[in-house]
Amino acid sequence: MAGKAPPPPKVDDERIGVNGKIGLFLTTIVGTMWAAYLFSVLAFVSFPSAIRSGNSIVIVAWIAQTFLQLILLPIIIVGQNILGKAADKRSEQTYKDVDAILHECLQIQAHLAAQDDDQAKQLGELRKLLGELR
């Protein structure tokens, strides 16, 4: 049995290449509340025109395409980032717990092996004594 469990994987451990780095960079920028605020301003520029059109399809399209996609996307990414950090903390704590349990199990195994050796010696001595009594 190994003495140390491997550490939990981290995002930094992954090789992501150029495309992954670009994607990570853009996700980092878009996944901020500042991006959500900027997109909100941008989205609400077209809001009066959508309302003035009086066309329900245009209003629904503005809500679906502009509001939901532009504004909620960065907010969802922010939430996912927060959840990801919490999951990383849980993973790290689980790793520490498992590592402590592993070391405890190794100590228990060593203790049991020592007891097995002592019991084997005692049985040998007991058999010897019983053989002498017969």
Backbone as numpy.savetxt, mean C-alpha at the origin, in Angstrom:
# Nx Ny Nz CAx CAy CAz Cx Cy Cz
15.06 -21.61 7.70 14.21 -20.43 7.70 15.09 -19.20 7.70
14.74 -18.19 6.91 15.54 -16.97 6.81 15.41 -16.15 8.08
16.42 -15.34 8.34 16.42 -14.52 9.55 15.74 -13.19 9.36
15.53 -12.75 8.14 14.94 -11.44 7.89 14.01 -11.52 6.69
12.80 -11.01 6.87 11.84 -10.97 5.77 12.21 -9.82 4.84
11.93 -9.96 3.55 12.22 -8.85 2.63 11.32 -7.65 2.96
11.82 -6.44 2.75 11.01 -5.25 3.06 9.82 -5.14 2.12
8.78 -4.42 2.52 7.62 -4.26 1.64 8.01 -3.45 0.40
7.41 -3.76 -0.75 7.76 -3.02 -1.97 7.30 -1.56 -1.89
8.06 -0.70 -2.50 7.74 0.73 -2.57 7.67 1.15 -4.03
6.98 2.24 -4.30 6.89 2.76 -5.66 8.28 3.07 -6.20
9.15 3.60 -5.34 10.50 3.95 -5.76 11.32 2.74 -6.20
10.92 1.54 -5.78 11.63 0.32 -6.14 11.36 -0.12 -7.58
10.30 0.40 -8.15 9.89 -0.03 -9.48 10.68 0.70 -10.57
11.04 -0.03 -11.61 11.63 0.60 -12.80 10.48 0.96 -13.70
10.31 2.24 -13.95 9.13 2.67 -14.71 9.45 3.21 -16.09
10.70 3.45 -16.39 11.08 3.93 -17.71 10.66 5.38 -17.94
10.96 5.87 -19.14 10.69 7.27 -19.48 9.19 7.56 -19.48
8.41 6.70 -20.14 6.96 6.94 -20.20 6.34 6.92 -18.81
6.80 6.01 -17.98 6.28 5.96 -16.62 6.64 7.20 -15.83
7.87 7.71 -16.03 8.29 8.93 -15.34 7.46 10.13 -15.79
7.19 10.21 -17.09 6.35 11.30 -17.60 4.95 11.19 -17.01
4.40 9.99 -17.03 3.07 9.78 -16.46 3.01 10.10 -14.98
4.04 9.69 -14.25 4.10 9.98 -12.81 4.21 11.48 -12.57
5.02 12.16 -13.38 5.17 13.61 -13.25 3.83 14.31 -13.49
3.14 13.95 -14.59 1.86 14.59 -14.90 0.79 14.27 -13.86
0.80 13.03 -13.38 -0.16 12.64 -12.33 0.10 13.43 -11.06
1.37 13.65 -10.75 1.72 14.42 -9.56 1.22 15.85 -9.68
1.32 16.43 -10.87 0.86 17.81 -11.07 -0.66 17.88 -11.08
-1.31 17.00 -11.83 -2.77 17.04 -11.95 -3.43 16.60 -10.65
-2.76 15.76 -9.89 -3.35 15.24 -8.65 -3.15 16.16 -7.46
-3.39 17.44 -7.65 -3.30 18.40 -6.55 -4.58 19.21 -6.48
-4.86 19.74 -5.34 -6.04 20.59 -5.20 -5.86 21.89 -5.99
-4.61 22.34 -6.18 -4.39 23.54 -6.99 -4.83 23.30 -8.43
-4.56 22.10 -8.94 -5.03 21.77 -10.29 -6.56 21.75 -10.32
-7.18 21.24 -9.26 -8.65 21.22 -9.20 -9.19 22.65 -9.20
-8.55 23.54 -8.44 -9.00 24.94 -8.42 -8.83 25.59 -9.80
-7.69 25.35 -10.44 -7.44 25.92 -11.76 -8.45 25.38 -12.78
-8.70 24.07 -12.74 -9.67 23.47 -13.66 -11.07 23.97 -13.37
-11.38 24.26 -12.11 -12.70 24.81 -11.77 -12.90 26.16 -12.43
-11.90 27.01 -12.33 -11.98 28.33 -12.97 -12.16 28.14 -14.47
-11.37 27.26 -15.06 -11.47 27.00 -16.49 -12.85 26.47 -16.87
-13.38 25.57 -16.06 -14.68 24.98 -16.37 -15.81 26.01 -16.26
-15.72 26.86 -15.26 -16.81 27.82 -15.04 -16.78 28.98 -16.04
-15.73 29.08 -16.85 -15.72 30.06 -17.93 -16.80 29.72 -18.95
-16.98 28.44 -19.22 -17.97 28.03 -20.22 -19.35 27.78 -19.62
-19.48 27.83 -18.30 -20.76 27.55 -17.65 -21.86 28.53 -18.06
-21.63 29.83 -18.06 -22.71 30.75 -18.46 -23.22 30.50 -19.88
-22.30 30.15 -20.79 -22.73 29.86 -22.16 -23.62 28.62 -22.20
-23.27 27.62 -21.42 -24.08 26.39 -21.39 -25.47 26.69 -20.85
-25.57 27.52 -19.82 -26.87 27.87 -19.23 -27.68 28.72 -20.20
-27.01 29.70 -20.82 -27.72 30.59 -21.76 -28.26 29.84 -22.97
-27.62 28.74 -23.32 -28.10 27.99 -24.49 -29.50 27.46 -24.25
-29.85 27.19 -22.99 -31.16 26.66 -22.68 -31.36 25.23 -23.14
-30.38 24.66 -23.78 -30.45 23.31 -24.30 -30.01 22.34 -23.21
-30.91 21.44 -22.84 -30.59 20.50 -21.76 -29.42 19.59 -22.11
-29.28 19.26 -23.39 -28.18 18.41 -23.81 -26.85 19.14 -23.60
-26.81 20.42 -23.91 -25.59 21.21 -23.72 -25.26 21.31 -22.23
-26.28 21.50 -21.40 -26.07 21.60 -19.94 -25.58 20.27 -19.39
-26.21 19.18 -19.80 -25.78 17.85 -19.35 -24.37 17.57 -19.84
-24.08 17.94 -21.08 -22.74 17.73 -21.63 -21.72 18.55 -20.84
-22.06 19.78 -20.46 -21.14 20.60 -19.66 -20.86 19.91 -18.32
-21.93 19.41 -17.69 -21.76 18.74 -16.39 -20.88 17.50 -16.55
-21.20 16.68 -17.54 -20.49 15.41 -17.71 -19.06 15.61 -18.20
-18.90 16.43 -19.21 -17.59 16.55 -19.83 -16.69 17.58 -19.16
-17.28 18.66 -18.73 -16.44 19.72 -18.18 -16.32 19.58 -16.67
-17.43 19.60 -15.98 -17.39 19.58 -14.52 -16.81 18.26 -13.99
-17.43 17.16 -14.36 -17.00 15.87 -13.81 -15.57 15.52 -14.21
-15.25 15.69 -15.48 -13.92 15.29 -15.93 -12.83 16.26 -15.50
-13.06 17.53 -15.65 -12.02 18.51 -15.33 -11.82 18.70 -13.84
-12.90 18.77 -13.10 -12.79 19.12 -11.68 -12.64 17.89 -10.79
-13.44 16.88 -11.03 -13.39 15.72 -10.15 -12.15 14.85 -10.34
-11.57 14.84 -11.54 -10.38 14.02 -11.77 -9.24 14.37 -10.81
-8.84 15.65 -10.72 -7.75 15.96 -9.77 -8.14 15.66 -8.32
-9.40 15.90 -7.98 -9.84 15.64 -6.60 -9.76 14.15 -6.29
-10.15 13.32 -7.25 -10.07 11.87 -7.06 -8.61 11.43 -6.92
-7.73 12.02 -7.72 -6.30 11.67 -7.62 -5.76 12.06 -6.25
-6.15 13.23 -5.75 -5.72 13.66 -4.41 -6.17 12.62 -3.38
-7.44 12.21 -3.46 -7.95 11.20 -2.54 -7.20 9.88 -2.65
-6.90 9.48 -3.89 -6.15 8.23 -4.10 -4.74 8.33 -3.52
-4.13 9.50 -3.66 -2.79 9.69 -3.07 -2.83 9.56 -1.56
-3.85 10.13 -0.94 -3.99 10.04 0.51 -4.22 8.59 0.92
-5.10 7.90 0.21 -5.35 6.49 0.51 -4.10 5.65 0.29
-3.33 5.96 -0.76 -2.10 5.23 -1.03 -1.07 5.40 0.08
-0.95 6.63 0.60 -0.01 6.87 1.70 -0.44 6.10 2.95
-1.74 6.07 3.21 -2.23 5.31 4.36 -1.96 3.82 4.17
-2.15 3.32 2.95 -1.88 1.90 2.66 -0.39 1.60 2.83
0.47 2.53 2.40 1.91 2.33 2.59 2.27 2.26 4.07
1.65 3.11 4.88 1.91 3.08 6.32 1.45 1.76 6.92
0.26 1.30 6.50 -0.22 0.01 7.00 0.70 -1.12 6.56
1.16 -1.07 5.32 2.07 -2.09 4.81 3.37 -2.11 5.60
3.91 -0.95 5.88 5.15 -0.86 6.65 4.96 -1.41 8.06
3.81 -1.08 8.69 3.55 -1.58 10.04 3.35 -3.10 10.02
2.65 -3.59 9.01 2.47 -5.04 8.88 3.81 -5.73 8.71
4.70 -5.13 7.90 6.04 -5.70 7.71 6.77 -5.76 9.05
6.72 -4.69 9.82 7.41 -4.67 11.12 6.83 -5.73 12.05
5.50 -5.86 12.04 4.85 -6.88 12.88 5.27 -8.29 12.47
5.26 -8.55 11.17 5.63 -9.88 10.67 7.10 -10.17 10.97
7.95 -9.15 10.82 9.37 -9.34 11.12 9.56 -9.68 12.60
8.82 -8.99 13.48 8.91 -9.29 14.92 8.42 -10.71 15.21
7.33 -11.11 14.56 6.80 -12.47 14.74 7.81 -13.50 14.23
8.44 -13.21 13.10 9.44 -14.12 12.55 10.57 -14.34 13.55
11.08 -13.26 14.13 12.17 -13.39 15.11 11.71 -14.14 16.36
10.49 -13.89 16.77 9.95 -14.62 17.94 9.84 -16.11 17.62
9.37 -16.43 16.40 9.26 -17.85 16.00 10.64 -18.52 15.94
11.64 -17.80 15.47 12.99 -18.36 15.43 13.50 -18.65 16.83
13.21 -17.75 17.77 13.61 -17.98 19.16 12.86 -19.17 19.75
11.58 -19.28 19.44 10.79 -20.42 19.93 11.33 -21.72 19.36
11.67 -21.72 18.06 12.22 -22.92 17.44 13.54 -23.32 18.10
14.39 -22.35 18.37 15.68 -22.64 19.02 15.44 -23.20 20.42
14.48 -22.62 21.14 14.16 -23.10 22.48 13.62 -24.53 22.44
12.71 -24.79 21.49 12.15 -26.14 21.36 13.23 -27.15 20.96
14.16 -26.75 20.10 15.24 -27.66 19.70 16.11 -27.99 20.91
16.38 -26.99 21.76 17.17 -27.23 22.97 16.41 -28.17 23.91
15.10 -27.99 24.03 14.29 -28.89 24.87 14.30 -30.30 24.32
14.20 -30.43 23.00 14.25 -31.76 22.37 15.57 -32.46 22.70
16.67 -31.72 22.63 17.98 -32.30 22.95 18.02 -32.75 24.41
17.52 -31.89 25.31 17.52 -32.25 26.74 16.63 -33.47 26.99
15.46 -33.52 26.34 14.57 -34.68 26.52 15.21 -35.95 25.98
15.90 -35.84 24.86 16.58 -37.02 24.30 17.64 -37.53 25.27
18.39 -36.61 25.89 19.40 -37.01 26.88 18.73 -37.67 28.09
17.64 -37.07 28.55 16.94 -37.62 29.71 16.38 -39.00 29.40
15.83 -39.18 28.20 15.32 -40.51 27.82 16.45 -41.52 27.75
17.59 -41.12 27.24 18.74 -42.02 27.18 19.18 -42.44 28.58
19.24 -41.46 29.49 19.62 -41.77 30.86 18.58 -42.64 31.54
17.30 -42.38 31.28 16.22 -43.17 31.87 16.28 -44.61 31.36
16.51 -44.79 30.09 16.63 -46.15 29.53 17.82 -46.88 30.13
18.88 -46.15 30.33 20.08 -46.75 30.93 19.78 -47.19 32.35
19.10 -46.34 33.12 18.75 -46.67 34.51 17.78 -47.86 34.55
16.81 -47.87 33.64 15.85 -48.98 33.60 16.55 -50.28 33.21
17.52 -50.18 32.31 18.29 -51.37 31.92 19.09 -51.92 33.07
19.60 -51.04 33.94 20.38 -51.49 35.09 19.48 -52.12 36.14
18.21 -51.70 36.23 17.28 -52.25 37.22 16.79 -53.63 36.84
16.85 -53.98 35.61 16.33 -55.28 35.19 17.23 -56.38 35.46
